[in-house]
Amino acid sequence: MSESMSYQRSNMNHQRRSRFSIAMTVAAVAAIALTPALSIPGSRFPASVLQAQETGLAIGTKAPASTLVETLDGKPFDLGQYVGKTPVLIEFWATWCPNCKQLEPAMEAAAKKYAGKIKFVAVAVSVNQSPERAKLYAEKHALPLEVYFDKKGNAADAYDAAATSYIVVLDKTGTVVYTGLGGTQNIDAAIRKGIGG
């Protein structure tokens, strides 16, 4: 075989490997881009790759002292009113979120079991829903949480919420004792961390 033919064969193999490499890269990027995820805009992580304790505020850190959201009637409200005063469970929530819907029975049971021991708060993200829609849903389903609307994304940013169904539990000192994501979180265990039980 001549040196010229050997070079042509080597060059063809290199081109095939390059095309394969490029095709695999494009496929990987497309798969990531097209992965259906319930991510909050601006989040660094798609919800599909997150699990409890892998996102959000680090355990042991202090919660933000001030986080402005709105009541469902459009009045300003600071979530910081709860921080450092009482244990709090905060769920980043949406009417269209299947994981949030899956959490509802556990939230209802926990609200009954721990009534008066921990504050239950839902922060409705402003993606594909309005305060009116969130209010109607909360009333229709008798959600056991105080629901606020995160119109500007302040709370999602402050709590580093990657997606809906993200839950943060704070103890009475305002320290993060639990973070989790998804519809199968152990709400009871998370609350026990918050109330010290």
C-alpha positions in Angstrom: 0.0 0.0 0.0 1.4 3.4 -0.9 2.0 6.2 1.5 -0.6 8.2 -0.3 -3.3 5.6 0.2 -2.4 5.1 3.9 -2.7 8.9 4.4 -6.1 9.0 2.7 -7.4 6.0 4.8 -6.1 7.7 8.0 -7.6 11.0 7.0 -11.0 9.3 6.3 -11.0 7.5 9.7 -10.2 10.8 11.4 -13.1 12.5 9.6 -15.5 9.7 10.6 -14.3 9.9 14.3 -14.7 13.7 14.1 -18.2 13.5 12.7 -19.2 10.8 15.2 -17.8 13.0 18.0 -19.7 16.0 16.8 -22.9 14.0 16.4 -22.6 12.7 19.9 -22.0 16.2 21.3 -25.0 17.5 19.4 -27.1 14.6 20.6 -26.1 15.2 24.2 -26.7 18.9 24.1 -30.1 18.3 22.5 -31.0 15.7 25.1 -30.2 18.1 27.9 -32.0 21.0 26.2 -35.1 19.0 25.5 -35.3 17.2 28.8 -38.7 17.9 30.3 -38.1 19.5 33.7 -40.1 21.6 36.1 -37.2 24.0 36.5 -37.6 27.5 37.7 -36.3 30.0 35.1 -32.8 31.0 36.0 -32.1 27.8 37.9 -28.8 26.1 37.3 -30.2 22.6 37.5 -33.1 20.8 35.7 -35.4 19.2 38.3 -34.9 15.8 36.6 -31.4 15.6 37.9 -32.0 16.8 41.5 -32.8 14.9 44.6 -33.2 15.8 48.3 -30.2 17.6 49.8 -28.5 18.2 46.4 -29.8 21.7 45.8 -30.7 24.9 47.5 -29.5 26.4 50.7 -26.9 24.4 52.5 -28.0 22.6 55.6 -26.8 24.5 58.7 -26.9 28.0 57.0 -29.1 30.8 58.0 -32.2 31.6 55.9 -32.4 35.0 54.3 -33.5 37.6 56.9 -35.7 39.4 54.3 -37.4 38.0 51.2 -40.1 40.1 49.6 -43.1 38.3 48.0 -46.7 39.2 47.6 -50.0 38.0 49.2 -52.4 36.6 46.7 -54.2 39.9 46.9 -51.1 41.7 45.6 -49.9 43.2 48.9 -46.1 43.1 49.7 -45.1 40.5 52.3 -41.7 39.7 53.8 -41.1 36.0 54.5 -38.4 37.2 56.9 -41.3 37.8 59.4 -41.2 34.0 60.1 -37.4 33.5 60.0 -35.9 33.1 63.5 -39.3 33.2 65.3 -40.8 29.9 64.6 -40.0 26.7 62.7 -41.1 27.1 59.1 -41.7 24.7 56.1 -41.5 26.6 52.8 -42.6 24.8 49.6 -41.9 26.4 46.2 -45.1 25.5 44.5 -47.2 25.8 41.4 -50.8 24.8 40.4 -49.4 22.8 37.4 -46.7 20.9 39.3 -47.3 17.1 39.5 -44.8 16.7 42.3 -46.6 19.4 44.4 -49.9 17.6 43.8 -48.2 14.4 45.0 -47.1 16.1 48.2 -50.5 17.4 49.1 -51.7 14.4 51.2 -48.5 14.4 53.2 -48.8 18.2 53.7 -52.4 17.8 54.9 -51.4 15.1 57.3 -48.4 17.0 58.6 -50.5 20.2 59.0 -52.9 18.3 61.3 -50.2 16.5 63.2 -48.0 19.5 63.8 -50.6 22.3 64.0 -49.2 25.2 66.1 -45.7 23.7 66.1 -44.5 24.8 62.6 -45.6 27.4 60.1 -46.6 26.0 56.6 -45.9 28.4 53.7 -46.2 27.9 50.0 -44.4 30.2 47.6 -46.2 30.2 44.3 -43.7 30.7 41.5 -44.8 33.1 38.8 -44.2 30.7 35.9 -47.4 29.9 33.9 -49.7 31.0 36.7 -51.2 34.1 38.2 -52.0 35.1 41.8 -55.7 34.6 40.9 -55.1 31.1 39.6 -53.0 30.2 42.7 -55.7 31.5 45.0 -58.5 29.6 43.3 -56.4 26.4 43.4 -55.5 26.8 47.1 -59.1 27.5 48.0 -60.5 24.7 45.9 -58.1 22.1 47.4 -58.1 23.5 50.9 -54.3 23.7 51.0 -53.0 23.8 54.6 -50.4 26.4 53.7 -50.3 30.1 53.7 -49.8 30.8 50.0 -47.7 33.8 48.7 -46.8 34.8 45.2 -43.2 35.2 44.0 -43.9 37.7 41.2 -40.3 38.9 40.8 -38.6 35.6 41.7 -37.1 37.1 44.9 -37.8 34.1 47.0 -36.7 31.5 44.4 -33.4 33.4 44.1 -32.9 33.9 47.9 -33.6 30.3 48.7 -31.8 28.9 45.6 -35.0 27.1 44.5 -34.2 24.9 41.5 -37.7 23.8 40.8 -41.2 23.5 42.1 -41.7 21.0 44.9 -38.5 22.3 46.5 -39.0 22.4 50.2 -36.9 24.2 52.9 -37.4 23.6 56.6 -36.1 26.1 59.0 -35.8 25.6 62.8 -36.9 28.4 65.2 -33.4 30.0 64.9 -33.8 30.4 61.2 -31.3 27.7 60.4 -31.8 25.4 57.4 -32.3 21.9 58.7 -33.7 20.3 55.5 -34.0 20.9 51.8 -35.5 18.5 49.3 -37.2 18.2 45.9 -39.8 15.9 44.5 -43.2 14.4 45.3 -42.0 11.6 47.6 -40.2 13.6 50.3 -40.6 12.5 53.9 -42.4 15.6 55.1 -42.8 14.1 58.6 -39.1 13.5 59.1 -38.3 17.0 57.7 -40.6 18.7 60.1 -39.2 16.7 63.1 -35.8 18.2 62.2 -37.4 21.6 62.2 -39.1 21.4 65.6 -36.3 19.4 67.2 -38.3 16.3 67.7 
